[in-house]
Amino acid sequence: LLCACRRNPEPVVAAPAPAYQDSRSDVDGIMVDARVMPATNLGAGIAKRHGIERADDVQLLLVTLRDRSGDAIATDGLVVTAAASLLPDPPKPVALKRIETGGMVDLIATYRAPPPGLVGWQIDARRGAAHSTIGLTYALSK
């Protein structure tokens, strides 16, 4: 509990850091859902299967590609790129790894940054003339 300095202090509960940050965008009928979270949120088995290091200074970007109902969709012609940086540094490209399970397509990337700090992510998705950019930030705490 944190208390503010005033005449009759009342306890104020500090809000916990969110488990993840996410945002969604529609690119020519493909729902691009981007989520950033600490890599430590993953179970050990899933992290090992996908080659993701579970460490306090590693963030995971998960981009899911679905139709508007949340079902599998053909992603032909869709180009997705991602970049990240410890703010205020400019973003640098990160490699996206494609994972397909049961016709569902996900993209993952990791970024290492020492806490404390704020990591900025930029996800660009293009298909034909349709384009969308998703920006996310995630606070790193010790």
N, C-alpha and C positions, 0 to 999 in steps of 0.2 A: 504494500500500500504506500502510496505517495501522498503527502499532505502539502497543500498550498499554504503559503505564508499569508495569513490574514487573522483577523481578530478571533474568530471562532473556527479554527481549522476543522474541516470535515475531511475524512479520508477520501481520497480519489484513487480509484483503481486504475493502474496503468494498463492501457490496451496492449495485449500481446501482439507481436509482429504477425502479420498474416502468413498463413502457411504457403501461400502462393499469390501471384498477381496474374490476371488473365484479361484477354480482350479478344473479340471476335469480329470478323469482317467477311463480307460476301464478295467473291471475285467470280463473276460470270457463272453464278449458280453453285459455286463451290464455297462451302463455309470453311474459312480458315480460322481456327481457334488456337491462339498462342497462349501458353502458360509458362511462367518462370517460377521455379521453386528451388530450395536447397536440394542438392543431390542426396543429402542424408535422409530426405523424406522417402526415398525409394527403399523397398525391401532389398535385402542382400542378394536374393536369388535373381530378381529382375535386373538389378544393377550389374551383376556378374554376366548374365546372359547377353546384355547389350554393351558390355565393355565400359560401363560408367563408374568412375571413381566416386565412392561415397566419402567425401571429406567436407569439413566445415567451410572451406574456402572455395568450394565448387558449386556453381549454380547449373541447373538443368533447364534447358528450353525444350518444351514439348509443343509441337505444332501438329494438330490433328486436321485432316482434310476429309470432310463429310458432305453429304447433301443437306438440304434444309431440315430434313427429318432426323438427321443423325446417322443415316445409313451410309454404306460404302458408295463411292462415286468414282467414275473414271476421271483421272487427273491428267489425261493427255493434254499436252500443250501448256500446262501450268508450270511456271518457274517460280520457285521460292528461294529467297536468299535471306541471310541473317547476319547481323553485325552486333557487337557488344563492346562496352568499354566501362572502365571505372570512371565515373563522371568527376571532373568536367572534360576528360580526355575525349577526343573524337572517336567514333565507332570504328572498329576493325572487323573485317569479315571473319565469320566462324563457319566451320564446315558443318553441314547438315547431313546426318545419316538417315537414310530411308529405311523404315521398318514396315513390312506388310504382314498383317495377321488377319486371316479370314476375309480377305478382300478390302480390309480397312488399311488406309495409308496414314502413317505418322512419320514425322521428321523430328530428330532429336539433335541437340548440340549441347556442349558444356562450355563453361567459361570459368576460369579460376581468377579470383580476386580476393585480396586479403581484407578481412573485416577490421575496423568498421569502414563503411563507405556506401556508396550508392552506385549500382550498376545500371547502365542504360542499355536497352535492347531495341533494335530496329529490325522488323521483319517485313520484307517486301514480297508481294505476290503479284504475278502477272499472268494473264491468259488472254492472248489476242490484244484487243484494245483496252480490256479491263485491267485495272491496277488498283492495288490497295497497299497502304503502309500502316503497320501496327507498331506503336511505340509503347514500351513497358519499362518501368523502373522497379528495382528491388533493393531494399535496404539490407545491408549486411550488418549484423550486430555481433559483438563478442559474446 
